[in-house]
């Protein structure tokens, strides 16, 4: 494997689901993996399409695996949504959230008015309590009240310790189907998250390595931004699917442990 792509890398931009864990089960020994990363001197940043948790909640989850990180290291689709919507809707916009309580909390804490009707925009994301009334309300807001339609991501599935389960894209497509309106999608492969990370930590695209288990989101987002990319086979993609990808990621590794080992060999 050609590791020359790693020589300019100063930071890892890590996806989480399928890279660090499958639901509640860690992939490898995360305490040891992050200790090994610290020894390389790399900055660790996190970028996930999963908007169901706040940065503080992600910190708590990593702490349960013996890993200490800070909220400012996280650039989730929820964080990117706050960034993008403040650009598109100055002031204190009214937003109908088809998503998790954590996403609603994040928006409320960042000068958005989370409402049940008469919204300026509809935001669709993973909602484990999906029902007909929520879909209907989203449709009414978009079709009858002229609300703009946004989505945190369109991932069709995500991995859990019990196997693959429906992702936020299922909720998004429900609303898209009944309204005939396509959303502005904020998460990967859009580059909002990785651009925020680079601006915050003063990194150039070639100095960041986008690491993920899904080509169509994690790797495509890195490629779209001009970053280096590493696909890990610990989640969605397999050796068979990875072999036919085009363009190929800079690196394909069994898991994060193998990837970090390459940095020690530079």
Phi and psi restraints in degrees (value plus and minus 20) as a CYANA .aco file:
   2 UNK   PHI     -99.0   -59.0
   2 UNK   PSI      94.4   134.4
   3 UNK   PHI    -121.0   -81.0
   3 UNK   PSI      -8.9    31.1
   4 UNK   PHI     -81.5   -41.5
   4 UNK   PSI     -45.8    -5.8
   5 UNK   PHI     -84.6   -44.6
   5 UNK   PSI     -38.0     2.0
   6 UNK   PHI    -105.7   -65.7
   6 UNK   PSI     -33.6     6.4
   7 UNK   PHI     -84.9   -44.9
   7 UNK   PSI     -48.9    -8.9
   8 UNK   PHI    -116.3   -76.3
   8 UNK   PSI     -23.7    16.3
   9 UNK   PHI     -92.2   -52.2
   9 UNK   PSI     110.7   150.7
  10 UNK   PHI    -133.6   -93.6
  10 UNK   PSI     -36.9     3.1
  11 UNK   PHI    -166.1  -126.1
  11 UNK   PSI     127.4   167.4
  12 UNK   PHI    -120.6   -80.6
  12 UNK   PSI     114.5   154.5
  13 UNK   PHI    -131.4   -91.4
  13 UNK   PSI      73.1   113.1
  14 UNK   PHI    -111.9   -71.9
  14 UNK   PSI     107.3   147.3
  15 UNK   PHI     -89.5   -49.5
  15 UNK   PSI     145.8   185.8
  16 UNK   PHI    -136.6   -96.6
  16 UNK   PSI     -80.2   -40.2
  17 UNK   PHI     -82.4   -42.4
  17 UNK   PSI     102.8   142.8
  18 UNK   PHI      67.8   107.8
  18 UNK   PSI     -28.8    11.2
  19 UNK   PHI    -134.6   -94.6
  19 UNK   PSI     -68.9   -28.9
  20 UNK   PHI    -117.5   -77.5
  20 UNK   PSI     -52.2   -12.2
  21 UNK   PHI    -177.9  -137.9
  21 UNK   PSI     145.2   185.2
  22 UNK   PHI    -139.6   -99.6
  22 UNK   PSI      78.8   118.8
  23 UNK   PHI      41.8    81.8
  23 UNK   PSI    -124.1   -84.1
  24 UNK   PHI    -122.0   -82.0
  24 UNK   PSI     -20.9    19.1
  25 UNK   PHI    -125.6   -85.6
  25 UNK   PSI     102.6   142.6
  26 UNK   PHI     -92.0   -52.0
  26 UNK   PSI     129.7   169.7
  27 UNK   PHI    -118.2   -78.2
  27 UNK   PSI      85.3   125.3
  28 UNK   PHI      60.9   100.9
  28 UNK   PSI    -192.3  -152.3
  29 UNK   PHI    -115.0   -75.0
  29 UNK   PSI      78.1   118.1
  30 UNK   PHI     -83.7   -43.7
  30 UNK   PSI     -54.7   -14.7
  31 UNK   PHI     -79.0   -39.0
  31 UNK   PSI     -66.8   -26.8
  32 UNK   PHI     -89.0   -49.0
  32 UNK   PSI     -59.2   -19.2
  33 UNK   PHI     -81.6   -41.6
  33 UNK   PSI     -65.0   -25.0
  34 UNK   PHI     -93.4   -53.4
  34 UNK   PSI     -49.8    -9.8
  35 UNK   PHI     -84.1   -44.1
  35 UNK   PSI     -60.9   -20.9
  36 UNK   PHI     -85.0   -45.0
  36 UNK   PSI     -58.7   -18.7
  37 UNK   PHI     -84.0   -44.0
  37 UNK   PSI     -63.0   -23.0
  38 UNK   PHI     -79.4   -39.4
  38 UNK   PSI     -55.9   -15.9
  39 UNK   PHI     -86.1   -46.1
  39 UNK   PSI     -43.5    -3.5
  40 UNK   PHI    -101.5   -61.5
  40 UNK   PSI     -37.3     2.7
  41 UNK   PHI      65.2   105.2
  41 UNK   PSI     -14.3    25.7
  42 UNK   PHI     -94.2   -54.2
  42 UNK   PSI     123.6   163.6
  43 UNK   PHI     -99.9   -59.9
  43 UNK   PSI     117.1   157.1
  44 UNK   PHI    -128.2   -88.2
  44 UNK   PSI     102.4   142.4
  45 UNK   PHI    -144.4  -104.4
  45 UNK   PSI     136.8   176.8
  46 UNK   PHI    -144.5  -104.5
  46 UNK   PSI     114.5   154.5
  47 UNK   PHI    -159.3  -119.3
  47 UNK   PSI      88.2   128.2
  48 UNK   PHI    -146.9  -106.9
  48 UNK   PSI     124.2   164.2
  49 UNK   PHI     -93.9   -53.9
  49 UNK   PSI     -33.8     6.2
  50 UNK   PHI     -93.5   -53.5
  50 UNK   PSI      95.6   135.6
  51 UNK   PHI    -127.2   -87.2
  51 UNK   PSI      -2.4    37.6
  52 UNK   PHI    -104.0   -64.0
  52 UNK   PSI     -29.9    10.1
  53 UNK   PHI    -146.0  -106.0
  53 UNK   PSI     129.7   169.7
  54 UNK   PHI    -102.8   -62.8
  54 UNK   PSI     144.0   184.0
  55 UNK   PHI     -75.0   -35.0
  55 UNK   PSI     -57.9   -17.9
  56 UNK   PHI     -84.4   -44.4
  56 UNK   PSI     -58.6   -18.6
  57 UNK   PHI     -88.9   -48.9
  57 UNK   PSI     -56.3   -16.3
  58 UNK   PHI     -86.0   -46.0
  58 UNK   PSI     -57.7   -17.7
  59 UNK   PHI     -80.1   -40.1
  59 UNK   PSI     -61.8   -21.8
  60 UNK   PHI     -85.0   -45.0
  60 UNK   PSI     -59.1   -19.1
  61 UNK   PHI     -85.9   -45.9
  61 UNK   PSI     -64.6   -24.6
  62 UNK   PHI     -85.6   -45.6
  62 UNK   PSI     -55.4   -15.4
  63 UNK   PHI     -81.8   -41.8
  63 UNK   PSI     -52.3   -12.3
  64 UNK   PHI     -87.0   -47.0
  64 UNK   PSI     -38.5     1.5
  65 UNK   PHI    -121.0   -81.0
  65 UNK   PSI     -11.5    28.5
  66 UNK   PHI      63.5   103.5
  66 UNK   PSI       3.6    43.6
  67 UNK   PHI    -137.6   -97.6
  67 UNK   PSI     105.6   145.6
  68 UNK   PHI    -123.1   -83.1
  68 UNK   PSI     100.1   140.1
  69 UNK   PHI    -157.3  -117.3
  69 UNK   PSI     153.6   193.6
  70 UNK   PHI    -135.4   -95.4
  70 UNK   PSI     130.1   170.1
  71 UNK   PHI     -75.7   -35.7
  71 UNK   PSI     -52.8   -12.8
  72 UNK   PHI     -91.1   -51.1
  72 UNK   PSI     -25.0    15.0
  73 UNK   PHI    -104.9   -64.9
  73 UNK   PSI     -25.5    14.5
  74 UNK   PHI    -122.9   -82.9
  74 UNK   PSI     113.8   153.8
  75 UNK   PHI    -152.8  -112.8
  75 UNK   PSI      54.2    94.2
  76 UNK   PHI    -102.7   -62.7
  76 UNK   PSI     151.9   191.9
  77 UNK   PHI     -84.1   -44.1
  77 UNK   PSI     -45.0    -5.0
  78 UNK   PHI     -87.5   -47.5
  78 UNK   PSI     -65.8   -25.8
  79 UNK   PHI     -82.2   -42.2
  79 UNK   PSI     -63.7   -23.7
  80 UNK   PHI     -84.8   -44.8
  80 UNK   PSI     -52.5   -12.5
  81 UNK   PHI     -83.7   -43.7
  81 UNK   PSI     -64.4   -24.4
  82 UNK   PHI     -78.2   -38.2
  82 UNK   PSI     -66.8   -26.8
  83 UNK   PHI     -79.9   -39.9
  83 UNK   PSI     -69.5   -29.5
  84 UNK   PHI     -88.8   -48.8
  84 UNK   PSI     -62.3   -22.3
  85 UNK   PHI     -89.7   -49.7
  85 UNK   PSI     -51.9   -11.9
  86 UNK   PHI     -86.7   -46.7
  86 UNK   PSI     -51.0   -11.0
  87 UNK   PHI     -90.1   -50.1
  87 UNK   PSI     -60.2   -20.2
  88 UNK   PHI    -105.2   -65.2
  88 UNK   PSI     -44.6    -4.6
  89 UNK   PHI    -153.6  -113.6
  89 UNK   PSI      62.9   102.9
  90 UNK   PHI     -80.3   -40.3
  90 UNK   PSI     132.6   172.6
  91 UNK   PHI      74.2   114.2
  91 UNK   PSI    -162.1  -122.1
  92 UNK   PHI    -144.5  -104.5
  92 UNK   PSI      60.3   100.3
  93 UNK   PHI     -88.5   -48.5
  93 UNK   PSI     133.8   173.8
  94 UNK   PHI    -112.3   -72.3
  94 UNK   PSI     107.4   147.4
  95 UNK   PHI    -150.2  -110.2
  95 UNK   PSI     110.6   150.6
  96 UNK   PHI    -113.5   -73.5
  96 UNK   PSI      99.1   139.1
  97 UNK   PHI    -123.6   -83.6
  97 UNK   PSI      97.0   137.0
  98 UNK   PHI    -118.1   -78.1
  98 UNK   PSI      61.2   101.2
  99 UNK   PHI    -191.8  -151.8
  99 UNK   PSI    -182.5  -142.5
 100 UNK   PHI    -101.4   -61.4
 100 UNK   PSI     139.4   179.4
 101 UNK   PHI     -77.9   -37.9
 101 UNK   PSI     -56.0   -16.0
 102 UNK   PHI     -84.7   -44.7
 102 UNK   PSI     -57.8   -17.8
 103 UNK   PHI     -86.8   -46.8
 103 UNK   PSI     -60.8   -20.8
 104 UNK   PHI     -82.6   -42.6
 104 UNK   PSI     -61.6   -21.6
 105 UNK   PHI     -83.1   -43.1
 105 UNK   PSI     -63.9   -23.9
 106 UNK   PHI     -79.4   -39.4
 106 UNK   PSI     -64.0   -24.0
 107 UNK   PHI     -87.7   -47.7
 107 UNK   PSI     -62.5   -22.5
 108 UNK   PHI     -80.4   -40.4
 108 UNK   PSI     -56.2   -16.2
 109 UNK   PHI     -98.0   -58.0
 109 UNK   PSI     -27.5    12.5
 110 UNK   PHI    -141.2  -101.2
 110 UNK   PSI      18.3    58.3
 111 UNK   PHI      49.6    89.6
 111 UNK   PSI      13.0    53.0
 112 UNK   PHI    -132.6   -92.6
 112 UNK   PSI     124.7   164.7
 113 UNK   PHI    -117.1   -77.1
 113 UNK   PSI      89.4   129.4
 114 UNK   PHI    -102.9   -62.9
 114 UNK   PSI      98.9   138.9
 115 UNK   PHI    -146.7  -106.7
 115 UNK   PSI     145.6   185.6
 116 UNK   PHI    -120.3   -80.3
 116 UNK   PSI     -28.6    11.4
 117 UNK   PHI    -183.0  -143.0
 117 UNK   PSI     148.2   188.2
 118 UNK   PHI      33.0    73.0
 118 UNK   PSI      32.4    72.4
 119 UNK   PHI    -112.4   -72.4
 119 UNK   PSI     134.3   174.3
 120 UNK   PHI    -100.1   -60.1
 120 UNK   PSI     -47.8    -7.8
 121 UNK   PHI    -171.7  -131.7
 121 UNK   PSI     134.0   174.0
 122 UNK   PHI    -129.7   -89.7
 122 UNK   PSI     109.9   149.9
 123 UNK   PHI    -136.5   -96.5
 123 UNK   PSI      96.7   136.7
 124 UNK   PHI    -123.6   -83.6
 124 UNK   PSI     118.2   158.2
 125 UNK   PHI    -174.9  -134.9
 125 UNK   PSI    -194.0  -154.0
 126 UNK   PHI     -83.3   -43.3
 126 UNK   PSI     105.5   145.5
 127 UNK   PHI    -154.7  -114.7
 127 UNK   PSI      87.7   127.7
 128 UNK   PHI     -94.0   -54.0
 128 UNK   PSI     -27.7    12.3
 129 UNK   PHI    -131.6   -91.6
 129 UNK   PSI      16.1    56.1
 130 UNK   PHI     -77.0   -37.0
 130 UNK   PSI     119.3   159.3
 131 UNK   PHI    -174.2  -134.2
 131 UNK   PSI     152.8   192.8
 132 UNK   PHI     -82.3   -42.3
 132 UNK   PSI     -60.8   -20.8
 133 UNK   PHI     -83.3   -43.3
 133 UNK   PSI     -56.9   -16.9
 134 UNK   PHI     -87.2   -47.2
 134 UNK   PSI     -61.4   -21.4
 135 UNK   PHI     -84.1   -44.1
 135 UNK   PSI     -63.0   -23.0
 136 UNK   PHI     -81.4   -41.4
 136 UNK   PSI     -63.2   -23.2
 137 UNK   PHI     -84.8   -44.8
 137 UNK   PSI     -61.5   -21.5
 138 UNK   PHI     -80.8   -40.8
 138 UNK   PSI     -61.8   -21.8
 139 UNK   PHI     -82.9   -42.9
 139 UNK   PSI     -64.3   -24.3
 140 UNK   PHI     -81.8   -41.8
 140 UNK   PSI     -65.1   -25.1
 141 UNK   PHI     -82.2   -42.2
 141 UNK   PSI     -59.8   -19.8
 142 UNK   PHI     -98.2   -58.2
 142 UNK   PSI     -68.0   -28.0
 143 UNK   PHI    -103.3   -63.3
 143 UNK   PSI     -53.4   -13.4
 144 UNK   PHI    -123.4   -83.4
 144 UNK   PSI     -48.7    -8.7
 145 UNK   PHI    -128.6   -88.6
 145 UNK   PSI     -22.9    17.1
 146 UNK   PHI      55.4    95.4
 146 UNK   PSI       0.9    40.9
 147 UNK   PHI     -86.7   -46.7
 147 UNK   PSI     123.5   163.5
 148 UNK   PHI     -96.5   -56.5
 148 UNK   PSI     131.4   171.4
 149 UNK   PHI    -132.6   -92.6
 149 UNK   PSI     100.5   140.5
 150 UNK   PHI    -144.6  -104.6
 150 UNK   PSI     136.5   176.5
 151 UNK   PHI    -156.9  -116.9
 151 UNK   PSI     120.5   160.5
 152 UNK   PHI     -89.5   -49.5
 152 UNK   PSI     -57.1   -17.1
 153 UNK   PHI    -186.9  -146.9
 153 UNK   PSI     149.8   189.8
 154 UNK   PHI    -144.5  -104.5
 154 UNK   PSI       9.1    49.1
 155 UNK   PHI     -80.9   -40.9
 155 UNK   PSI     106.0   146.0
 156 UNK   PHI     -96.1   -56.1
 156 UNK   PSI     -49.1    -9.1
 157 UNK   PHI    -164.2  -124.2
 157 UNK   PSI     146.9   186.9
 158 UNK   PHI    -166.5  -126.5
 158 UNK   PSI     134.9   174.9
 159 UNK   PHI    -110.6   -70.6
 159 UNK   PSI     120.4   160.4
 160 UNK   PHI    -145.8  -105.8
 160 UNK   PSI     154.0   194.0
 161 UNK   PHI     -87.4   -47.4
 161 UNK   PSI     -34.2     5.8
 162 UNK   PHI    -124.7   -84.7
 162 UNK   PSI      -8.5    31.5
 163 UNK   PHI      94.1   134.1
 163 UNK   PSI    -189.5  -149.5
 164 UNK   PHI    -101.4   -61.4
 164 UNK   PSI     121.0   161.0
 165 UNK   PHI    -153.2  -113.2
 165 UNK   PSI     141.7   181.7
 166 UNK   PHI     -79.9   -39.9
 166 UNK   PSI     118.4   158.4
 167 UNK   PHI    -120.4   -80.4
 167 UNK   PSI    -196.0  -156.0
 168 UNK   PHI     -81.9   -41.9
 168 UNK   PSI     -45.0    -5.0
 169 UNK   PHI     -81.0   -41.0
 169 UNK   PSI     -45.4    -5.4
 170 UNK   PHI     -84.0   -44.0
 170 UNK   PSI     -65.0   -25.0
 171 UNK   PHI     -86.2   -46.2
 171 UNK   PSI     -61.5   -21.5
 172 UNK   PHI     -80.9   -40.9
 172 UNK   PSI     -64.6   -24.6
 173 UNK   PHI     -91.0   -51.0
 173 UNK   PSI     -47.6    -7.6
 174 UNK   PHI     -79.2   -39.2
 174 UNK   PSI     -67.6   -27.6
 175 UNK   PHI     -89.7   -49.7
 175 UNK   PSI     -60.7   -20.7
 176 UNK   PHI     -82.4   -42.4
 176 UNK   PSI     -59.3   -19.3
 177 UNK   PHI     -85.0   -45.0
 177 UNK   PSI     -65.3   -25.3
 178 UNK   PHI    -101.8   -61.8
 178 UNK   PSI     -39.9     0.1
 179 UNK   PHI    -118.6   -78.6
 179 UNK   PSI     -44.9    -4.9
 180 UNK   PHI      53.2    93.2
 180 UNK   PSI      -6.5    33.5
 181 UNK   PHI    -131.1   -91.1
 181 UNK   PSI     112.5   152.5
 182 UNK   PHI    -109.4   -69.4
 182 UNK   PSI     117.2   157.2
 183 UNK   PHI    -102.7   -62.7
 183 UNK   PSI     142.5   182.5
 184 UNK   PHI    -102.8   -62.8
 184 UNK   PSI      96.7   136.7
 185 UNK   PHI    -115.5   -75.5
 185 UNK   PSI     102.1   142.1
 186 UNK   PHI    -108.7   -68.7
 186 UNK   PSI     -55.3   -15.3
 187 UNK   PHI     -93.5   -53.5
 187 UNK   PSI     157.7   197.7
 188 UNK   PHI     -77.5   -37.5
 188 UNK   PSI     118.9   158.9
 189 UNK   PHI    -106.6   -66.6
 189 UNK   PSI     -14.0    26.0
 190 UNK   PHI     -80.0   -40.0
 190 UNK   PSI     134.2   174.2
 191 UNK   PHI    -121.2   -81.2
 191 UNK   PSI      -8.4    31.6
 192 UNK   PHI     -77.7   -37.7
 192 UNK   PSI     -65.9   -25.9
 193 UNK   PHI     -84.7   -44.7
 193 UNK   PSI     -70.6   -30.6
 194 UNK   PHI     -89.8   -49.8
 194 UNK   PSI     -49.4    -9.4
 195 UNK   PHI     -87.5   -47.5
 195 UNK   PSI     -61.8   -21.8
 196 UNK   PHI     -80.1   -40.1
 196 UNK   PSI     -63.2   -23.2
 197 UNK   PHI     -81.7   -41.7
 197 UNK   PSI     -65.0   -25.0
 198 UNK   PHI     -86.1   -46.1
 198 UNK   PSI     -60.9   -20.9
 199 UNK   PHI     -86.3   -46.3
 199 UNK   PSI     -60.8   -20.8
 200 UNK   PHI     -86.9   -46.9
 200 UNK   PSI     -58.8   -18.8
 201 UNK   PHI    -125.3   -85.3
 201 UNK   PSI      -8.0    32.0
 202 UNK   PHI      33.6    73.6
 202 UNK   PSI      34.5    74.5
 203 UNK   PHI    -133.0   -93.0
 203 UNK   PSI     128.7   168.7
 204 UNK   PHI    -111.2   -71.2
 204 UNK   PSI     135.5   175.5
 205 UNK   PHI     -72.1   -32.1
 205 UNK   PSI     -60.4   -20.4
 206 UNK   PHI     -93.8   -53.8
 206 UNK   PSI     -26.9    13.1
 207 UNK   PHI    -116.4   -76.4
 207 UNK   PSI     -17.1    22.9
 208 UNK   PHI    -143.2  -103.2
 208 UNK   PSI     117.8   157.8
 209 UNK   PHI    -129.7   -89.7
 209 UNK   PSI      92.3   132.3
 210 UNK   PHI    -100.8   -60.8
 210 UNK   PSI     100.0   140.0
 211 UNK   PHI    -136.9   -96.9
 211 UNK   PSI     107.6   147.6
 212 UNK   PHI    -181.7  -141.7
 212 UNK   PSI     152.7   192.7
 213 UNK   PHI    -125.7   -85.7
 213 UNK   PSI     -23.6    16.4
 214 UNK   PHI    -139.3   -99.3
 214 UNK   PSI     105.3   145.3
 215 UNK   PHI     -88.7   -48.7
 215 UNK   PSI     -65.9   -25.9
 216 UNK   PHI     -87.5   -47.5
 216 UNK   PSI     -36.2     3.8
 217 UNK   PHI    -138.4   -98.4
 217 UNK   PSI     -86.7   -46.7
 218 UNK   PHI     -81.7   -41.7
 218 UNK   PSI     -71.8   -31.8
 219 UNK   PHI     -95.7   -55.7
 219 UNK   PSI     -63.0   -23.0
 220 UNK   PHI     -80.7   -40.7
 220 UNK   PSI     -57.9   -17.9
 221 UNK   PHI     -84.1   -44.1
 221 UNK   PSI     -62.0   -22.0
 222 UNK   PHI     -84.1   -44.1
 222 UNK   PSI     -63.9   -23.9
 223 UNK   PHI     -82.6   -42.6
 223 UNK   PSI     -61.5   -21.5
 224 UNK   PHI     -81.4   -41.4
 224 UNK   PSI     -49.8    -9.8
 225 UNK   PHI    -108.8   -68.8
 225 UNK   PSI     -33.8     6.2
 226 UNK   PHI      67.6   107.6
 226 UNK   PSI      -3.2    36.8
 227 UNK   PHI    -107.0   -67.0
 227 UNK   PSI     146.3   186.3
 228 UNK   PHI     -95.9   -55.9
 228 UNK   PSI     133.3   173.3
 229 UNK   PHI    -154.1  -114.1
 229 UNK   PSI     127.0   167.0
 230 UNK   PHI    -157.5  -117.5
 230 UNK   PSI     101.9   141.9
 231 UNK   PHI    -116.7   -76.7
 231 UNK   PSI     106.9   146.9
 232 UNK   PHI    -125.5   -85.5
 232 UNK   PSI     123.0   163.0
 233 UNK   PHI    -118.6   -78.6
 233 UNK   PSI      12.9    52.9
 234 UNK   PHI    -118.2   -78.2
 234 UNK   PSI     -18.7    21.3
 235 UNK   PHI    -155.2  -115.2
 235 UNK   PSI    -125.3   -85.3
 236 UNK   PHI     -97.0   -57.0
 236 UNK   PSI     -71.9   -31.9
 237 UNK   PHI     -98.0   -58.0
 237 UNK   PSI     134.2   174.2
 238 UNK   PHI    -138.6   -98.6
 238 UNK   PSI     151.9   191.9
 239 UNK   PHI     -79.5   -39.5
 239 UNK   PSI     -54.5   -14.5
 240 UNK   PHI     -90.0   -50.0
 240 UNK   PSI     -65.2   -25.2
 241 UNK   PHI     -90.6   -50.6
 241 UNK   PSI     -54.6   -14.6
 242 UNK   PHI     -86.1   -46.1
 242 UNK   PSI     -51.7   -11.7
 243 UNK   PHI     -85.6   -45.6
 243 UNK   PSI     -44.0    -4.0
 244 UNK   PHI    -126.8   -86.8
 244 UNK   PSI     -12.1    27.9
 245 UNK   PHI     -91.7   -51.7
 245 UNK   PSI     124.9   164.9
 246 UNK   PHI    -170.4  -130.4
 246 UNK   PSI     107.9   147.9
 247 UNK   PHI     -90.9   -50.9
 247 UNK   PSI     135.7   175.7
 248 UNK   PHI     -93.3   -53.3
 248 UNK   PSI     127.6   167.6
 249 UNK   PHI     -82.8   -42.8
 249 UNK   PSI     142.0   182.0
 250 UNK   PHI     -83.7   -43.7
 250 UNK   PSI     -56.2   -16.2
 251 UNK   PHI    -157.9  -117.9
 251 UNK   PSI     127.6   167.6
 252 UNK   PHI    -147.1  -107.1
 252 UNK   PSI     102.2   142.2
 253 UNK   PHI    -148.0  -108.0
 253 UNK   PSI     136.1   176.1
 254 UNK   PHI     -82.5   -42.5
 254 UNK   PSI     -63.5   -23.5
 255 UNK   PHI    -182.4  -142.4
 255 UNK   PSI    -196.1  -156.1
 256 UNK   PHI     -87.1   -47.1
 256 UNK   PSI     -53.6   -13.6
 257 UNK   PHI     -78.6   -38.6
 257 UNK   PSI     -67.1   -27.1
 258 UNK   PHI     -83.2   -43.2
 258 UNK   PSI     -60.1   -20.1
 259 UNK   PHI     -81.4   -41.4
 259 UNK   PSI     -67.7   -27.7
 260 UNK   PHI     -83.4   -43.4
 260 UNK   PSI     -54.4   -14.4
 261 UNK   PHI     -80.1   -40.1
 261 UNK   PSI     -53.7   -13.7
 262 UNK   PHI     -83.0   -43.0
 262 UNK   PSI     -54.9   -14.9
 263 UNK   PHI     -86.9   -46.9
 263 UNK   PSI     -54.5   -14.5
 264 UNK   PHI     -89.7   -49.7
 264 UNK   PSI     -40.8    -0.8
 265 UNK   PHI    -111.4   -71.4
 265 UNK   PSI     -27.2    12.8
